Each structure stands twice: as C-alpha cells, then as structure tokens.
C-alpha cells in the first residue's frame, strides 16, 4: 500500500492507476478505523477498485464544544488496517493542506441538514459536505463508499452529488455491528465498561419498533413515542432524538407507508451515539 500526504501526491498516484485502466474507489474517513471501515474497503476491493482511503479529522464538522482535540488519531494502526483490508493508497493530509491560508468557501445542502443531528450540531453537515466535495475533487473517484449508520450524512452527500453533477457513483453499505448489535463507531471507545454493556439497548429498541411495524402498527406518532420510551428506559442513557422520517426528504411522517427511516441519537455521559434502521411498512 502506498501513502500520500499532499494533494499533488494523491493526484499523481491516482492518475497512474487510471492510466492503467483501473476504476478508482474512495472511502473517506476521519481515521480511528474499525471493522465498519474495513468492510467499506473490502467492498471497494470486491468491485476491483484501486481503493483510496482518506484519513483526515475534519475540524469544520466539529462544534465549539465538541471533541475535535480529543478525537483519536491512531495513524499507524489505521494504516495497518487499510493495508490489511486491501487499500491501495492511504491519503492522510494535514489541516493546512486541506484548508490553506485564506480558505473561505463552504458547501451546504439546504434543508436536509437541519433535522436530526443538524438540530444539535449546527454547521456540522456544512463541514461534511465541504470536505467531501474537496476530497472528491482531489481523488476524482469513480465510486465512493459510505456506511448506512450515518444515514443523514449519506442522504445529504447523495443530494450534493446529484445537485452539483459530481461524476461519482455513491454506494451506501449496510451498518456493521458488534455481536451484541451495537453499531460500530469510533466513539464507542469512549464508553465506560458499564455504558458499553448498556449501549446495545439502542439497537434492541429499534428492533422492537421494527417488529411493531411488521405486526401492523402504522401510526408514526405512537410508534415514535414508544421508541423514545424504550430509549429513555436504558440506564444511563440521555435521549437526543428518536424520529420516523421519510427516507428521501427527512420530513416527519404521519401514517407509515413504504420505506421509513427510524433514526435515533443517545448520549451516555459525553459520548453521543447514533443509529438507525430502514423499515418497510408492508
């Protein structure tokens, strides 16, 4: 596996791969990699891509009271995981490389970033869309791979790609979970042993919601209310949100019909965990 730290380097290496007739696959990350990231890299390799992984902790998607300076940066471990999973190139630029002196531009998808996580993290998705579009312009991938766990982010990025005619295929891969159901996340390492023991209750609450829908429940307000009650009942959990949304617009739904996104965010102490399920109302 090769590495690059500058835009010039990554463009040169990608250009050589493209001249060899290779399809460029891209997995953007903030590092602190885990099996969920590895699964994205392997999916890209299964599609016979020259797979580029970016490792960049993006300051523009952290709020003033969030954990930017504490966010883990285990670069050597991340590089080993990239190589083991089959990446061809790891791109780990500095903040100055991505945002040079005088940088003043931002990219924002209006509306979609104001619901769910956007309510608690104003400006977060503007930071995400800005850095991802920059990375797309630097790597010029044919295909980009993201995880379903970050459902709102995936929807916003797909909208950005459509609206701005970005020539990249977006592939959204299923959420990867621990054996007890907890969605894999770089922030899981912040949980205390007791919090880690209780956190799988988030996924269990979503599964119980899904079972209600399968059995015929259709009133979104009642279903969301019971979902919130289950999440609040998890010891030590503080509910941020639990909503049932339209999968294309993130608008609240009344009576369930077709595919619905059930999205939740829960805090254990200072650790904020998100999860979701796509549920089909038969």
Secondary structure per residue as TSV (DSSP state, phi and psi in degrees):
chain	resnum	aa	ss	phi	psi
A	1	X	-	360.0	136.4
A	2	X	E	-94.6	163.9
A	3	X	E	-130.3	157.0
A	4	X	E	-144.9	145.8
A	5	X	-	-120.8	-8.8
A	6	X	S	-124.2	160.0
A	7	X	H	-64.9	-39.8
A	8	X	H	-59.5	-45.2
A	9	X	H	-62.6	-46.2
A	10	X	H	-66.7	-37.7
A	11	X	H	-65.6	-39.3
A	12	X	H	-63.4	-46.2
A	13	X	H	-68.3	-38.9
A	14	X	H	-68.4	-39.7
A	15	X	H	-60.9	-41.4
A	16	X	H	-62.4	-42.9
A	17	X	H	-63.5	-40.1
A	18	X	H	-66.8	-37.0
A	19	X	H	-64.4	-25.8
A	20	X	T	-83.5	5.8
A	21	X	T	83.5	16.2
A	22	X	-	-87.4	146.0
A	23	X	E	-82.3	134.0
A	24	X	E	-94.7	117.1
A	25	X	E	-104.9	146.0
A	26	X	E	-135.1	131.8
A	27	X	E	-122.1	97.9
A	28	X	E	-77.8	132.3
A	29	X	E	-140.9	168.1
A	30	X	-	-105.3	22.0
A	31	X	S	74.7	-160.6
A	32	X	-	50.3	52.2
A	33	X	-	-73.0	154.1
A	34	X	-	-143.3	-171.9
A	35	X	H	-62.5	-28.5
A	36	X	H	-61.9	-43.9
A	37	X	H	-65.1	-41.9
A	38	X	H	-59.1	-36.6
A	39	X	H	-66.2	-34.4
A	40	X	H	-66.0	-42.2
A	41	X	H	-64.1	-43.3
A	42	X	H	-65.2	-36.9
A	43	X	H	-62.5	-40.9
A	44	X	H	-63.6	-40.9
A	45	X	H	-66.3	-36.7
A	46	X	H	-63.5	-24.7
A	47	X	T	-91.0	13.5
A	48	X	T	61.3	39.2
A	49	X	E	-90.6	148.2
A	50	X	E	-75.5	105.8
A	51	X	E	-97.5	120.4
A	52	X	E	-104.5	131.8
A	53	X	E	-118.1	126.5
A	54	X	E	-96.0	139.7
A	55	X	E	-122.7	94.7
A	56	X	-	-146.4	116.6
A	57	X	-	-82.8	106.5
A	58	X	-	-83.7	109.3
A	59	X	G	-64.4	-23.7
A	60	X	G	-76.8	-7.5
A	61	X	G	-106.1	11.3
A	62	X	S	-106.0	136.1
A	63	X	-	-79.5	171.0
A	64	X	T	-64.0	-23.2
A	65	X	T	-109.6	17.8
A	66	X	S	-99.3	-176.2
A	67	X	-	-99.7	38.8
A	68	X	T	-58.1	-48.7
A	69	X	T	-73.3	-22.7
A	70	X	T	-91.7	-11.0
A	71	X	S	-60.1	131.3
A	72	X	-	-65.8	142.7
A	73	X	-	-133.6	63.7
A	74	X	-	-82.6	72.4
A	75	X	H	-56.8	-46.4
A	76	X	H	-65.0	-40.6
A	77	X	H	-65.3	-38.4
A	78	X	H	-64.1	-42.4
A	79	X	H	-64.4	-38.5
A	80	X	H	-63.6	-43.3
A	81	X	H	-63.6	-42.5
A	82	X	H	-57.9	-46.4
A	83	X	H	-66.4	-43.5
A	84	X	H	-62.5	-38.5
A	85	X	H	-76.2	-15.5
A	86	X	T	111.9	14.0
A	87	X	-	-66.7	146.5
A	88	X	S	-93.6	-27.3
A	89	X	E	-149.3	130.8
A	90	X	E	-110.8	126.7
A	91	X	E	-110.4	111.6
A	92	X	-	-126.8	81.6
A	93	X	-	-79.7	163.7
A	94	X	-	-82.6	166.0
A	95	X	H	-63.3	-34.4
A	96	X	H	-68.4	-29.4
A	97	X	H	-70.1	-40.2
A	98	X	H	-79.3	-40.4
A	99	X	S	-122.1	80.1
A	100	X	-	-66.7	165.1
A	101	X	T	-52.9	129.7
A	102	X	T	93.2	2.2
A	103	X	-	-62.9	129.3
A	104	X	-	-137.8	6.6
A	105	X	-	-102.3	144.0
A	106	X	-	-138.2	159.8
A	107	X	-	-123.8	133.5
A	108	X	-	-142.4	133.4
A	109	X	-	-94.2	112.2
A	110	X	T	-71.0	143.8
A	111	X	T	90.1	-59.0
A	112	X	G	-65.8	-26.2
A	113	X	G	-86.7	2.5
A	114	X	G	-95.4	-15.3
A	115	X	S	-91.5	176.5
A	116	X	T	47.5	-118.2
A	117	X	H	-63.8	-26.7
A	118	X	H	-63.6	-26.8
A	119	X	H	-66.9	-39.8
A	120	X	H	-89.6	-17.4
A	121	X	S	-130.3	68.7
A	122	X	T	-59.7	134.5
A	123	X	T	86.8	-10.8
A	124	X	H	-59.7	-50.9
A	125	X	H	-73.1	-25.1
A	126	X	H	-62.4	-39.9
A	127	X	H	-66.1	-37.3
A	128	X	H	-66.4	-50.9
A	129	X	H	-64.9	-36.4
A	130	X	H	-63.4	-49.3
A	131	X	H	-70.6	-36.8
A	132	X	H	-67.6	-40.5
A	133	X	H	-64.2	-39.4
A	134	X	H	-61.9	-45.1
A	135	X	H	-64.2	-39.7
A	136	X	H	-59.2	-41.2
A	137	X	H	-70.4	-26.3
A	138	X	H	-82.9	-42.4
A	139	X	H	-89.4	-30.0
A	140	X	-	52.6	56.4
A	141	X	-	-75.7	155.8
A	142	X	S	-83.4	-35.3
A	143	X	E	-136.2	138.6
A	144	X	E	-122.3	142.1
A	145	X	E	-118.9	128.5
A	146	X	E	-133.6	163.7
A	147	X	E	-99.7	147.1
A	148	X	G	-68.9	-20.7
A	149	X	G	-55.2	-39.2
A	150	X	G	-92.1	65.4
A	151	X	H	-63.0	-42.3
A	152	X	H	-65.7	-42.9
A	153	X	H	-59.8	-44.3
A	154	X	H	-61.5	-42.6
A	155	X	H	-63.9	-43.4
A	156	X	H	-64.6	-42.7
A	157	X	H	-68.4	-37.3
A	158	X	H	-64.1	-39.4
A	159	X	H	-64.6	-42.9
A	160	X	H	-59.4	-44.5
A	161	X	H	-61.8	-42.5
A	162	X	H	-66.8	-47.5
A	163	X	H	-67.0	-34.3
A	164	X	T	-101.3	9.0
A	165	X	T	55.7	42.8
A	166	X	-	-77.1	123.9
A	167	X	-	-81.2	66.5
A	168	X	-	-138.0	138.2
A	169	X	E	-83.7	128.3
A	170	X	E	-97.0	123.3
A	171	X	E	-115.6	119.2
A	172	X	E	-104.0	116.5
A	173	X	E	-98.3	151.0
A	174	X	-	-58.6	150.5
A	175	X	-	-61.4	134.1
A	176	X	-	-97.4	133.2
A	177	X	B	-122.5	154.5
A	178	X	-	-67.8	169.5
A	179	X	T	-62.5	-25.0
A	180	X	T	-92.9	6.3
A	181	X	S	100.8	-14.8
A	182	X	-	-64.2	129.2
A	183	X	B	-63.9	131.9
A	184	X	-	-65.4	136.2
A	185	X	-	-155.4	146.7
A	186	X	G	-62.2	-24.9
A	187	X	G	-83.5	-8.5
A	188	X	G	-60.7	-27.8
A	189	X	G	-67.4	-15.3
A	190	X	G	-79.1	-15.5
A	191	X	S	-71.2	140.5
A	192	X	-	-70.9	164.6
A	193	X	H	-54.6	-40.3
A	194	X	H	-69.4	-42.0
A	195	X	H	-63.6	-39.4
A	196	X	H	-63.6	-34.2
A	197	X	H	-67.7	-33.4
A	198	X	H	-89.6	-23.7
A	199	X	H	-60.0	-32.4
A	200	X	T	-60.3	-12.7
A	201	X	H	-60.7	-22.8
A	202	X	H	-62.5	-50.8
A	203	X	H	-67.4	-36.3
A	204	X	H	-62.5	-38.7
A	205	X	H	-63.4	-38.9
A	206	X	H	-66.9	-39.1
A	207	X	H	-65.3	-37.5
A	208	X	H	-67.2	-36.9
A	209	X	H	-61.1	-46.9
A	210	X	H	-59.2	-41.0
A	211	X	H	-63.7	-39.9
A	212	X	H	-59.6	-42.9
A	213	X	H	-67.1	-42.4
A	214	X	H	-59.7	-35.3
A	215	X	T	-81.7	-1.4
A	216	X	T	117.9	-4.9
A	217	X	-	-66.4	137.8
A	218	X	-	-134.0	-11.4
A	219	X	B	-80.7	110.2
A	220	X	H	-63.9	-38.1
A	221	X	H	-63.8	-44.9
A	222	X	H	-66.4	-42.0
A	223	X	H	-64.3	-43.4
A	224	X	H	-64.3	-37.7
A	225	X	H	-61.9	-44.1
A	226	X	H	-68.7	-35.7
A	227	X	H	-61.8	-43.6
A	228	X	H	-63.9	-39.7
A	229	X	H	-61.8	-42.1
A	230	X	H	-63.9	-41.7
A	231	X	H	-68.4	-40.6
A	232	X	H	-65.5	-24.9
A	233	X	T	-78.5	-10.5
A	234	X	S	-70.5	122.1
A	235	X	T	-57.7	130.8
A	236	X	T	83.5	-3.0
A	237	X	E	-90.8	137.5
A	238	X	E	-117.0	119.6
A	239	X	E	-76.3	129.7
A	240	X	E	-93.2	-57.7
A	241	X	E	-155.5	159.2
A	242	X	E	-152.8	107.9
A	243	X	E	-134.3	153.2
A	244	X	E	-110.0	121.5
A	245	X	E	-129.7	158.0
A	246	X	E	-67.8	133.6
A	247	X	T	-71.6	-14.0
A	248	X	T	-102.3	-31.9
A	249	X	T	-115.9	-13.7
A	250	X	-	62.3	19.9
A	251	X	-	-76.9	144.4
A	252	X	B	-60.4	148.2
A	253	X	-	-110.1	154.6
A	254	X	S	-96.6	-77.5
A	255	X	B	-102.1	131.1
A	256	X	-	-68.1	136.0
A	257	X	-	-155.1	128.2
A	258	X	E	73.2	-148.4
A	259	X	E	-86.0	133.0
A	260	X	E	-125.2	143.5
A	261	X	E	-98.7	119.7
A	262	X	E	-100.3	112.4
A	263	X	E	-122.0	138.7
A	264	X	E	-137.9	154.2
A	265	X	E	-139.6	131.6
A	266	X	E	-136.3	141.0
A	267	X	E	-105.9	137.8
A	268	X	E	-116.7	104.0
A	269	X	T	63.7	-125.5
A	270	X	T	-92.9	2.6
A	271	X	E	-96.4	121.7
A	272	X	E	-104.3	122.1
A	273	X	E	-115.0	138.8
A	274	X	E	-118.5	154.3
A	275	X	E	-159.3	166.9
A	276	X	E	-163.3	163.8
A	277	X	E	-137.2	140.1
A	278	X	E	-90.2	120.7
A	279	X	E	-119.6	131.8
A	280	X	E	-97.8	120.9
A	281	X	E	-85.4	104.7
A	282	X	-	-69.5	360.0
